[in-house]
Amino acid sequence: MRNAAHGLLVGIGASALCASAASGVDLPEPVFTYCELERSEAQMSGFPGRGIEAPSNDQFSEIESIVAPTEFADCFYITGKLHKDCVWDRQPKCCLVEYSKPLQAFDSEGRSLGLVEEVLQVADVFSGEAVMNLSSLIDRTIRIGVTSVFDCFDGTLNGLFSNGLHGDLGEVRLIVDGGGVIETYDFRFEEGREALRLAYVIPSAPGELVTVTCFDSTGTKEVCYDVDFYWVQGLTPRELYCITQVGGKNYDCEATDTSLGWFDKNGNLQGGDLGFAESSEGNNVSVYPEMCVIADDLGDIRFAITGVTDDNFNGLVDEFEEPFFELLEELEYIEDTNNVTKGEGWTPGASAKTNPNDLVRLSREDFDEHPLLANPPDHTVCGCYTLKVRLNEHTDEGGDDDDDFGGGGLAARADMSGDGLVDAVDLAMLLSFWGPVQ
C-alpha cells in the first residue's frame, strides 16, 4: 500500500498471489482511489478568525487537481465529503455580574432571611465585549453571573426582563484570566430565557487580580453548503467518460443526495442536460447520479459535486438565493449588480472555521429585521460520497458499453448546448473548449 498523487493505491504482493492461487481464491484487481484533501484539524479549531486559512475546492477558481495514474486512467475512484461549515450567528447582548460570597442575613428582629449575595459590580455592553476587573475573594474564588443585558436591569439574574423573558439568542464566550490560568467557556442563549452562574477557584493568593471578558461576537451556526470542484487529468483525450456516484452516507446514515455538473476550462457549466445529473428516487430508494461527458483534447475533465437543490453549484438552494442576494445588496454587504448577475461578491463555502474574512456577517439589527434571511439558504446536504470515473468505450455494435446506465446515446451527448439539436453551435463549442479534432 502506498500513497500516489494524494490517492491510495491498493496492490497485492507476489507471495500473496501465490498463496491465493494455491487456494483457488480470485484476486481483486488493484484499485486507485483519490481522497479529497483533508481540512486540517488545527485550521478548524481555536478562536474564530485566528486560524490559518485551509485549502478549499469550493469554487472553480480553487478547483482541486487529480492526476490519474496511467495504469488506472480507465477506471478509478474519488472519495470526498460535503463538509459542515459555520456561518456567524446572531449576537446576544452580554452582561456580567460579580457576586460576593453568600452570607446569612437576618431581619431587625433577628429572624433568618436565608443566604443572600451582594452584587459587587455589573458590566454590560450592547455590542463587542463586556469586561470586569476584580479581586478573588478570601477563599480564592470568584463568583460570576452571565446573562443578557436586559436581565441585568432589575438587579437579579434569572433570565427575565420586566414581565417576560429577556429574549436574547446566540452565543457568548467567557474568558477568565487570573493566577496564570486562562479559562474559556462558551454559552448559548437557545430560548431567550437563559442565565448562567459560575464560580472559579483561582490558583493563587486571595486578592489576585482577575480579568473576566464576555465576547458576544464569536457565535456560529452550522450550515451545509459545501461544493467540491475537481479537475481530473491524465485521461484519454476526446473519449467518453462516465462519472458515477457509487456510494455515500450523510449524518443520518441515509444516501447523500448530490448533483454532478460538468464545467469547461473557463468555469462555465457545460453540456446542457447531459452535463448535469442529480440524485433521484426510485421505489423509495435513492438513485445516485451518473454523468457521461467527454475529456478535452488534453485528457482533462472538470466537474463539481453539490447538494441536490443547488443546480448552479454555489452552495445555496436555488429557490431562495435570489431574495438572499437582494437582501445582501440592499444592506450593501455585497456589490449591487442592478439585478443583472445576482450574488456578485458572494463567496461560496466561506466558513468561520477557516476563512472568516470572506464570510458575510449581518448586524444584530439586520438579524432582527430579516430573521428568515439572516443565514445563507444552504443546500442542506452534508455527508460522504464515492465517485467512480471510468472510460465508456464505444462498442462495435454502435452502442455504449454495458456499464453505461446514464441514458442517451453518443449523438445526444454531442448536443453540447443542450438545445436538442446537434449542429454547428455544438461543433463551435467543442472546438472552443476542447480544441480541434485531429
VOZA-939160 format. One record per residue (C-alpha): residue number from 0; residue in three letters; chain; x, y, z. Coordinates in steps of 0.5 Angstrom, whole numbers. Layout:
<pts>
{pt NUM,'ALA','A',{X,Y,Z}};
...
</pts>
This chain:
<pts>
{pt 0,'MET','A',{0,0,0}};
{pt 1,'ARG','A',{3,7,-2}};
{pt 2,'ASN','A',{1,14,-3}};
{pt 3,'ALA','A',{0,16,-10}};
{pt 4,'ALA','A',{-1,23,-12}};
{pt 5,'HIS','A',{-5,24,-6}};
{pt 6,'GLY','A',{-9,18,-7}};
{pt 7,'LEU','A',{-9,11,-5}};
{pt 8,'LEU','A',{-6,5,-9}};
{pt 9,'VAL','A',{-8,-2,-6}};
{pt 10,'GLY','A',{-4,-7,-9}};
{pt 11,'ILE','A',{-2,-15,-8}};
{pt 12,'GLY','A',{5,-18,-7}};
{pt 13,'ALA','A',{8,-24,-10}};
{pt 14,'SER','A',{7,-28,-4}};
{pt 15,'ALA','A',{0,-26,-3}};
{pt 16,'LEU','A',{-1,-28,-11}};
{pt 17,'CYS','A',{2,-35,-10}};
{pt 18,'ALA','A',{-2,-36,-3}};
{pt 19,'SER','A',{-8,-34,-7}};
{pt 20,'ALA','A',{-7,-38,-13}};
{pt 21,'ALA','A',{-6,-44,-9}};
{pt 22,'SER','A',{-12,-44,-5}};
{pt 23,'GLY','A',{-16,-42,-11}};
{pt 24,'VAL','A',{-19,-35,-9}};
{pt 25,'ASP','A',{-20,-30,-14}};
{pt 26,'LEU','A',{-16,-24,-13}};
{pt 27,'PRO','A',{-18,-17,-13}};
{pt 28,'GLU','A',{-16,-12,-19}};
{pt 29,'PRO','A',{-11,-6,-16}};
{pt 30,'VAL','A',{-15,0,-15}};
{pt 31,'PHE','A',{-13,7,-15}};
{pt 32,'THR','A',{-17,12,-10}};
{pt 33,'TYR','A',{-16,19,-10}};
{pt 34,'CYS','A',{-18,22,-3}};
{pt 35,'GLU','A',{-20,29,-2}};
{pt 36,'LEU','A',{-15,34,1}};
{pt 37,'GLU','A',{-17,34,9}};
{pt 38,'ARG','A',{-18,40,12}};
{pt 39,'SER','A',{-13,41,18}};
{pt 40,'GLU','A',{-16,40,25}};
{pt 41,'ALA','A',{-11,46,27}};
{pt 42,'GLN','A',{-15,50,22}};
{pt 43,'MET','A',{-22,48,24}};
{pt 44,'SER','A',{-21,50,31}};
{pt 45,'GLY','A',{-19,55,36}};
{pt 46,'PHE','A',{-22,62,37}};
{pt 47,'PRO','A',{-26,64,30}};
{pt 48,'GLY','A',{-21,68,26}};
{pt 49,'ARG','A',{-15,66,29}};
{pt 50,'GLY','A',{-13,60,25}};
{pt 51,'ILE','A',{-10,59,18}};
{pt 52,'GLU','A',{-14,59,12}};
{pt 53,'ALA','A',{-15,52,10}};
{pt 54,'PRO','A',{-14,50,2}};
{pt 55,'SER','A',{-21,50,-1}};
{pt 56,'ASN','A',{-24,47,-7}};
{pt 57,'ASP','A',{-31,50,-6}};
{pt 58,'GLN','A',{-30,55,-12}};
{pt 59,'PHE','A',{-28,54,-19}};
{pt 60,'SER','A',{-22,58,-18}};
{pt 61,'GLU','A',{-20,54,-13}};
{pt 62,'ILE','A',{-21,47,-16}};
{pt 63,'GLU','A',{-17,41,-14}};
{pt 64,'SER','A',{-13,37,-19}};
{pt 65,'ILE','A',{-13,30,-19}};
{pt 66,'VAL','A',{-7,27,-24}};
{pt 67,'ALA','A',{-10,20,-25}};
{pt 68,'PRO','A',{-4,14,-26}};
{pt 69,'THR','A',{-3,12,-33}};
{pt 70,'GLU','A',{-5,5,-31}};
{pt 71,'PHE','A',{-11,7,-28}};
{pt 72,'ALA','A',{-14,12,-32}};
{pt 73,'ASP','A',{-19,8,-35}};
{pt 74,'CYS','A',{-22,7,-28}};
{pt 75,'PHE','A',{-21,10,-21}};
{pt 76,'TYR','A',{-25,13,-15}};
{pt 77,'ILE','A',{-25,19,-12}};
{pt 78,'THR','A',{-28,20,-4}};
{pt 79,'GLY','A',{-29,26,-1}};
{pt 80,'LYS','A',{-34,30,4}};
{pt 81,'LEU','A',{-39,35,3}};
{pt 82,'HIS','A',{-37,39,10}};
{pt 83,'LYS','A',{-41,42,15}};
{pt 84,'ASP','A',{-39,49,15}};
{pt 85,'CYS','A',{-40,55,20}};
{pt 86,'VAL','A',{-43,62,19}};
{pt 87,'TRP','A',{-44,67,24}};
{pt 88,'ASP','A',{-50,67,29}};
{pt 89,'ARG','A',{-54,73,32}};
{pt 90,'GLN','A',{-50,77,37}};
{pt 91,'PRO','A',{-53,77,44}};
{pt 92,'LYS','A',{-53,83,49}};
{pt 93,'CYS','A',{-48,81,54}};
{pt 94,'CYS','A',{-48,83,62}};
{pt 95,'LEU','A',{-43,81,67}};
{pt 96,'VAL','A',{-45,81,75}};
{pt 97,'GLU','A',{-40,80,80}};
{pt 98,'TYR','A',{-43,77,87}};
{pt 99,'SER','A',{-40,77,94}};
{pt 100,'LYS','A',{-39,70,98}};
{pt 101,'PRO','A',{-46,68,100}};
{pt 102,'LEU','A',{-48,71,107}};
{pt 103,'GLN','A',{-53,69,113}};
{pt 104,'ALA','A',{-58,75,113}};
{pt 105,'PHE','A',{-63,77,119}};
{pt 106,'ASP','A',{-68,82,120}};
{pt 107,'SER','A',{-69,87,125}};
{pt 108,'GLU','A',{-72,82,130}};
{pt 109,'GLY','A',{-66,77,129}};
{pt 110,'ARG','A',{-70,72,124}};
{pt 111,'SER','A',{-66,69,119}};
{pt 112,'LEU','A',{-67,71,112}};
{pt 113,'GLY','A',{-63,66,109}};
{pt 114,'LEU','A',{-57,67,105}};
{pt 115,'VAL','A',{-56,73,101}};
{pt 116,'GLU','A',{-51,75,96}};
{pt 117,'GLU','A',{-49,82,95}};
{pt 118,'VAL','A',{-48,85,88}};
{pt 119,'LEU','A',{-41,88,88}};
{pt 120,'GLN','A',{-41,90,80}};
{pt 121,'VAL','A',{-44,90,74}};
{pt 122,'ALA','A',{-41,90,67}};
{pt 123,'ASP','A',{-45,90,61}};
{pt 124,'VAL','A',{-45,92,53}};
{pt 125,'PHE','A',{-49,92,47}};
{pt 126,'SER','A',{-44,90,42}};
{pt 127,'GLY','A',{-37,88,42}};
{pt 128,'GLU','A',{-35,85,49}};
{pt 129,'ALA','A',{-36,87,57}};
{pt 130,'VAL','A',{-30,87,62}};
{pt 131,'MET','A',{-29,86,69}};
{pt 132,'ASN','A',{-23,87,73}};
{pt 133,'LEU','A',{-24,84,80}};
{pt 134,'SER','A',{-20,81,86}};
{pt 135,'SER','A',{-21,74,88}};
{pt 136,'LEU','A',{-25,73,95}};
{pt 137,'ILE','A',{-21,71,101}};
{pt 138,'ASP','A',{-23,63,99}};
{pt 139,'ARG','A',{-19,65,93}};
{pt 140,'THR','A',{-26,64,89}};
{pt 141,'ILE','A',{-29,69,84}};
{pt 142,'ARG','A',{-37,69,83}};
{pt 143,'ILE','A',{-40,71,76}};
{pt 144,'GLY','A',{-46,71,73}};
{pt 145,'VAL','A',{-47,72,65}};
{pt 146,'THR','A',{-54,74,62}};
{pt 147,'SER','A',{-57,78,57}};
{pt 148,'VAL','A',{-56,86,59}};
{pt 149,'PHE','A',{-64,86,59}};
{pt 150,'ASP','A',{-63,81,65}};
{pt 151,'CYS','A',{-59,86,69}};
{pt 152,'PHE','A',{-64,92,70}};
{pt 153,'ASP','A',{-67,89,76}};
{pt 154,'GLY','A',{-61,87,80}};
{pt 155,'THR','A',{-63,80,79}};
{pt 156,'LEU','A',{-60,75,75}};
{pt 157,'ASN','A',{-66,70,73}};
{pt 158,'GLY','A',{-67,70,65}};
{pt 159,'LEU','A',{-73,75,66}};
{pt 160,'PHE','A',{-74,82,63}};
{pt 161,'SER','A',{-79,86,66}};
{pt 162,'ASN','A',{-85,82,66}};
{pt 163,'GLY','A',{-83,77,61}};
{pt 164,'LEU','A',{-76,73,58}};
{pt 165,'HIS','A',{-70,77,56}};
{pt 166,'GLY','A',{-71,75,49}};
{pt 167,'ASP','A',{-63,75,47}};
{pt 168,'LEU','A',{-61,69,43}};
{pt 169,'GLY','A',{-54,67,41}};
{pt 170,'GLU','A',{-47,65,44}};
{pt 171,'VAL','A',{-43,69,48}};
{pt 172,'ARG','A',{-35,67,50}};
{pt 173,'LEU','A',{-33,68,57}};
{pt 174,'ILE','A',{-25,68,58}};
{pt 175,'VAL','A',{-23,69,66}};
{pt 176,'ASP','A',{-15,71,66}};
{pt 177,'GLY','A',{-12,70,73}};
{pt 178,'GLY','A',{-7,67,77}};
{pt 179,'GLY','A',{-3,65,71}};
{pt 180,'VAL','A',{-9,61,68}};
{pt 181,'ILE','A',{-14,62,63}};
{pt 182,'GLU','A',{-21,59,63}};
{pt 183,'THR','A',{-25,59,57}};
{pt 184,'TYR','A',{-33,58,57}};
{pt 185,'ASP','A',{-38,58,51}};
{pt 186,'PHE','A',{-45,59,53}};
{pt 187,'ARG','A',{-51,60,48}};
{pt 188,'PHE','A',{-58,63,49}};
{pt 189,'GLU','A',{-62,58,46}};
{pt 190,'GLU','A',{-69,60,48}};
{pt 191,'GLY','A',{-68,67,50}};
{pt 192,'ARG','A',{-69,66,58}};
{pt 193,'GLU','A',{-62,63,60}};
{pt 194,'ALA','A',{-58,66,65}};
{pt 195,'LEU','A',{-51,63,68}};
{pt 196,'ARG','A',{-48,63,74}};
{pt 197,'LEU','A',{-40,61,75}};
{pt 198,'ALA','A',{-35,60,81}};
{pt 199,'TYR','A',{-28,60,80}};
{pt 200,'VAL','A',{-22,58,84}};
{pt 201,'ILE','A',{-16,62,83}};
{pt 202,'PRO','A',{-9,58,84}};
{pt 203,'SER','A',{-6,64,87}};
{pt 204,'ALA','A',{-7,68,94}};
{pt 205,'PRO','A',{-13,72,96}};
{pt 206,'GLY','A',{-14,78,92}};
{pt 207,'GLU','A',{-11,76,86}};
{pt 208,'LEU','A',{-13,81,80}};
{pt 209,'VAL','A',{-17,77,75}};
{pt 210,'THR','A',{-20,80,69}};
{pt 211,'VAL','A',{-27,77,66}};
{pt 212,'THR','A',{-29,78,59}};
{pt 213,'CYS','A',{-35,77,56}};
{pt 214,'PHE','A',{-35,77,48}};
{pt 215,'ASP','A',{-41,77,44}};
{pt 216,'SER','A',{-38,76,37}};
{pt 217,'THR','A',{-36,69,37}};
{pt 218,'GLY','A',{-42,65,36}};
{pt 219,'THR','A',{-43,61,30}};
{pt 220,'LYS','A',{-48,56,27}};
{pt 221,'GLU','A',{-47,50,23}};
{pt 222,'VAL','A',{-49,50,15}};
{pt 223,'CYS','A',{-49,45,10}};
{pt 224,'TYR','A',{-47,49,3}};
{pt 225,'ASP','A',{-40,46,1}};
{pt 226,'VAL','A',{-39,45,-6}};
{pt 227,'ASP','A',{-33,41,-9}};
{pt 228,'PHE','A',{-29,42,-15}};
{pt 229,'TYR','A',{-25,37,-19}};
{pt 230,'TRP','A',{-20,38,-25}};
{pt 231,'VAL','A',{-18,30,-27}};
{pt 232,'GLN','A',{-12,30,-31}};
{pt 233,'GLY','A',{-9,24,-35}};
{pt 234,'LEU','A',{-15,21,-39}};
{pt 235,'THR','A',{-15,19,-46}};
{pt 236,'PRO','A',{-17,26,-50}};
{pt 237,'ARG','A',{-23,26,-53}};
{pt 238,'GLU','A',{-26,20,-50}};
{pt 239,'LEU','A',{-33,19,-47}};
{pt 240,'TYR','A',{-32,18,-39}};
{pt 241,'CYS','A',{-38,17,-34}};
{pt 242,'ILE','A',{-37,20,-27}};
{pt 243,'THR','A',{-42,16,-22}};
{pt 244,'GLN','A',{-43,16,-15}};
{pt 245,'VAL','A',{-43,9,-12}};
{pt 246,'GLY','A',{-44,11,-5}};
{pt 247,'GLY','A',{-44,16,1}};
{pt 248,'LYS','A',{-48,17,7}};
{pt 249,'ASN','A',{-50,23,11}};
{pt 250,'TYR','A',{-50,25,18}};
{pt 251,'ASP','A',{-57,21,19}};
{pt 252,'CYS','A',{-54,15,15}};
{pt 253,'GLU','A',{-58,16,9}};
{pt 254,'ALA','A',{-56,17,2}};
{pt 255,'THR','A',{-52,23,1}};
{pt 256,'ASP','A',{-57,27,-4}};
{pt 257,'THR','A',{-52,30,-9}};
{pt 258,'SER','A',{-52,33,-16}};
{pt 259,'LEU','A',{-46,33,-21}};
{pt 260,'GLY','A',{-44,38,-26}};
{pt 261,'TRP','A',{-39,39,-32}};
{pt 262,'PHE','A',{-35,45,-33}};
{pt 263,'ASP','A',{-31,48,-39}};
{pt 264,'LYS','A',{-24,51,-37}};
{pt 265,'ASN','A',{-27,58,-36}};
{pt 266,'GLY','A',{-31,55,-31}};
{pt 267,'ASN','A',{-38,55,-34}};
{pt 268,'LEU','A',{-43,50,-33}};
{pt 269,'GLN','A',{-43,46,-40}};
{pt 270,'GLY','A',{-47,41,-44}};
{pt 271,'GLY','A',{-54,42,-42}};
{pt 272,'ASP','A',{-58,37,-39}};
{pt 273,'LEU','A',{-52,32,-41}};
{pt 274,'GLY','A',{-47,36,-37}};
{pt 275,'PHE','A',{-52,35,-30}};
{pt 276,'ALA','A',{-54,30,-26}};
{pt 277,'GLU','A',{-58,29,-20}};
{pt 278,'SER','A',{-60,24,-15}};
{pt 279,'SER','A',{-67,21,-15}};
{pt 280,'GLU','A',{-72,17,-12}};
{pt 281,'GLY','A',{-74,10,-15}};
{pt 282,'ASN','A',{-78,5,-11}};
{pt 283,'ASN','A',{-77,9,-5}};
{pt 284,'VAL','A',{-69,8,-6}};
{pt 285,'SER','A',{-65,14,-7}};
{pt 286,'VAL','A',{-61,13,-14}};
{pt 287,'TYR','A',{-54,16,-14}};
{pt 288,'PRO','A',{-53,21,-20}};
{pt 289,'GLU','A',{-49,19,-26}};
{pt 290,'MET','A',{-46,24,-32}};
{pt 291,'CYS','A',{-42,22,-38}};
{pt 292,'VAL','A',{-38,27,-41}};
{pt 293,'ILE','A',{-32,28,-46}};
{pt 294,'ALA','A',{-25,29,-44}};
{pt 295,'ASP','A',{-22,35,-47}};
{pt 296,'ASP','A',{-16,35,-52}};
{pt 297,'LEU','A',{-11,35,-46}};
{pt 298,'GLY','A',{-15,29,-43}};
{pt 299,'ASP','A',{-18,33,-38}};
{pt 300,'ILE','A',{-25,33,-34}};
{pt 301,'ARG','A',{-27,39,-30}};
{pt 302,'PHE','A',{-33,38,-25}};
{pt 303,'ALA','A',{-37,39,-19}};
{pt 304,'ILE','A',{-41,36,-14}};
{pt 305,'THR','A',{-46,39,-9}};
{pt 306,'GLY','A',{-53,38,-6}};
{pt 307,'VAL','A',{-59,37,-10}};
{pt 308,'THR','A',{-62,43,-9}};
{pt 309,'ASP','A',{-56,47,-12}};
{pt 310,'ASP','A',{-56,47,-19}};
{pt 311,'ASN','A',{-52,53,-20}};
{pt 312,'PHE','A',{-46,50,-16}};
{pt 313,'ASN','A',{-46,56,-11}};
{pt 314,'GLY','A',{-48,52,-5}};
{pt 315,'LEU','A',{-55,55,-4}};
{pt 316,'VAL','A',{-62,53,-5}};
{pt 317,'ASP','A',{-63,56,-12}};
{pt 318,'GLU','A',{-70,57,-10}};
{pt 319,'PHE','A',{-68,62,-4}};
{pt 320,'GLU','A',{-62,65,-6}};
{pt 321,'GLU','A',{-64,71,-10}};
{pt 322,'PRO','A',{-68,74,-5}};
{pt 323,'PHE','A',{-62,73,0}};
{pt 324,'PHE','A',{-57,76,-5}};
{pt 325,'GLU','A',{-62,82,-6}};
{pt 326,'LEU','A',{-62,83,2}};
{pt 327,'LEU','A',{-54,83,2}};
{pt 328,'GLU','A',{-54,88,-4}};
{pt 329,'GLU','A',{-59,92,0}};
{pt 330,'LEU','A',{-55,92,6}};
{pt 331,'GLU','A',{-49,93,2}};
{pt 332,'TYR','A',{-46,87,4}};
{pt 333,'ILE','A',{-44,85,-3}};
{pt 334,'GLU','A',{-44,89,-9}};
{pt 335,'ASP','A',{-50,92,-12}};
{pt 336,'THR','A',{-51,89,-19}};
{pt 337,'ASN','A',{-57,92,-22}};
{pt 338,'ASN','A',{-61,86,-22}};
{pt 339,'VAL','A',{-56,83,-28}};
{pt 340,'THR','A',{-52,78,-24}};
{pt 341,'LYS','A',{-54,76,-17}};
{pt 342,'GLY','A',{-49,75,-12}};
{pt 343,'GLU','A',{-43,79,-14}};
{pt 344,'GLY','A',{-38,79,-9}};
{pt 345,'TRP','A',{-41,72,-5}};
{pt 346,'THR','A',{-36,67,-3}};
{pt 347,'PRO','A',{-38,60,-3}};
{pt 348,'GLY','A',{-36,56,2}};
{pt 349,'ALA','A',{-34,61,7}};
{pt 350,'SER','A',{-33,59,14}};
{pt 351,'ALA','A',{-32,62,21}};
{pt 352,'LYS','A',{-27,56,22}};
{pt 353,'THR','A',{-22,57,16}};
{pt 354,'ASN','A',{-24,64,12}};
{pt 355,'PRO','A',{-28,68,17}};
{pt 356,'ASN','A',{-26,75,13}};
{pt 357,'ASP','A',{-30,72,7}};
{pt 358,'LEU','A',{-36,71,11}};
{pt 359,'VAL','A',{-42,76,11}};
{pt 360,'ARG','A',{-44,78,18}};
{pt 361,'LEU','A',{-50,81,19}};
{pt 362,'SER','A',{-51,86,25}};
{pt 363,'ARG','A',{-56,85,30}};
{pt 364,'GLU','A',{-61,90,28}};
{pt 365,'ASP','A',{-61,86,21}};
{pt 366,'PHE','A',{-62,80,24}};
{pt 367,'ASP','A',{-68,82,28}};
{pt 368,'GLU','A',{-71,85,22}};
{pt 369,'HIS','A',{-70,80,17}};
{pt 370,'PRO','A',{-70,73,21}};
{pt 371,'LEU','A',{-71,69,15}};
{pt 372,'LEU','A',{-66,71,11}};
{pt 373,'ALA','A',{-61,72,17}};
{pt 374,'ASN','A',{-57,66,15}};
{pt 375,'PRO','A',{-55,63,8}};
{pt 376,'PRO','A',{-60,59,5}};
{pt 377,'ASP','A',{-56,53,5}};
{pt 378,'HIS','A',{-57,47,0}};
{pt 379,'THR','A',{-57,43,7}};
{pt 380,'VAL','A',{-53,36,4}};
{pt 381,'CYS','A',{-47,34,9}};
{pt 382,'GLY','A',{-44,27,8}};
{pt 383,'CYS','A',{-39,23,5}};
{pt 384,'TYR','A',{-39,21,-3}};
{pt 385,'THR','A',{-35,16,-7}};
{pt 386,'LEU','A',{-35,17,-15}};
{pt 387,'LYS','A',{-33,12,-20}};
{pt 388,'VAL','A',{-29,15,-26}};
{pt 389,'ARG','A',{-29,10,-32}};
{pt 390,'LEU','A',{-28,10,-39}};
{pt 391,'ASN','A',{-34,9,-43}};
{pt 392,'GLU','A',{-32,5,-49}};
{pt 393,'HIS','A',{-36,5,-56}};
{pt 394,'THR','A',{-37,-2,-58}};
{pt 395,'ASP','A',{-37,-5,-65}};
{pt 396,'GLU','A',{-45,-5,-65}};
{pt 397,'GLY','A',{-45,2,-65}};
{pt 398,'GLY','A',{-48,3,-58}};
{pt 399,'ASP','A',{-44,5,-51}};
{pt 400,'ASP','A',{-41,-1,-46}};
{pt 401,'ASP','A',{-46,-5,-42}};
{pt 402,'ASP','A',{-44,-1,-36}};
{pt 403,'ASP','A',{-47,6,-38}};
{pt 404,'PHE','A',{-54,7,-35}};
{pt 405,'GLY','A',{-53,14,-35}};
{pt 406,'GLY','A',{-58,15,-41}};
{pt 407,'GLY','A',{-57,18,-48}};
{pt 408,'GLY','A',{-53,16,-54}};
{pt 409,'LEU','A',{-47,19,-57}};
{pt 410,'ALA','A',{-51,23,-61}};
{pt 411,'ALA','A',{-55,26,-56}};
{pt 412,'ARG','A',{-48,27,-52}};
{pt 413,'ALA','A',{-46,31,-58}};
{pt 414,'ASP','A',{-51,36,-56}};
{pt 415,'MET','A',{-46,41,-52}};
{pt 416,'SER','A',{-51,47,-52}};
{pt 417,'GLY','A',{-57,43,-49}};
{pt 418,'ASP','A',{-62,45,-55}};
{pt 419,'GLY','A',{-64,38,-57}};
{pt 420,'LEU','A',{-60,39,-64}};
{pt 421,'VAL','A',{-53,37,-66}};
{pt 422,'ASP','A',{-51,43,-70}};
{pt 423,'ALA','A',{-45,48,-72}};
{pt 424,'VAL','A',{-46,51,-65}};
{pt 425,'ASP','A',{-44,45,-61}};
{pt 426,'LEU','A',{-38,44,-66}};
{pt 427,'ALA','A',{-36,51,-64}};
{pt 428,'MET','A',{-37,50,-57}};
{pt 429,'LEU','A',{-33,43,-58}};
{pt 430,'LEU','A',{-27,47,-62}};
{pt 431,'SER','A',{-27,53,-57}};
{pt 432,'PHE','A',{-27,49,-50}};
{pt 433,'TRP','A',{-23,42,-52}};
{pt 434,'GLY','A',{-19,44,-58}};
{pt 435,'PRO','A',{-19,42,-66}};
{pt 436,'VAL','A',{-21,34,-67}};
{pt 437,'GLN','A',{-14,31,-70}};
</pts>
